[in-house]
Amino acid sequence: MVTVITLKNKSIPVYLSAGQQHYLEPLSAKLGELSMQLDFYKKWKRIRFVELVRDVAILSYSDGTKLYLEVS
């Protein structure tokens, strides 16, 4: 399942496994907290997609690197 999340005027697709919809709200809250940090905001511009596996969000950047973020 694919959902789109928007933060600071940039929409990013979020890939969810079956039954993972309840982790989408904590992900939005965590990203809202991190958006206040200038360093994360600069990195947010380079993110291509987010994959949500259980309580871990895998943020994939355009250069192929990944950032693992715990959302619980």
C-alpha positions, 0 to 999 in steps of 0.5 A: 500500500502506498500513502503520501505524506506532506511536510514543508510543501514536499510530498513523499510516498510512504510504502506500507506493509499490510496492517501497518497503517497505525504507524503512519500517525506516529511517523507524521508526529516524529517528522513534525518534531524533526522538521524544526531542526535545520539539518533534517530539513535540508536532508528532507529535500533529498528524500525520494521515498519512505518505507515503513516496516513495523515501527521503523521508517526507512528514509531513502535519499536520492544518492542511495543512502538510507536513514533509519528512524524509530517512530514508536 
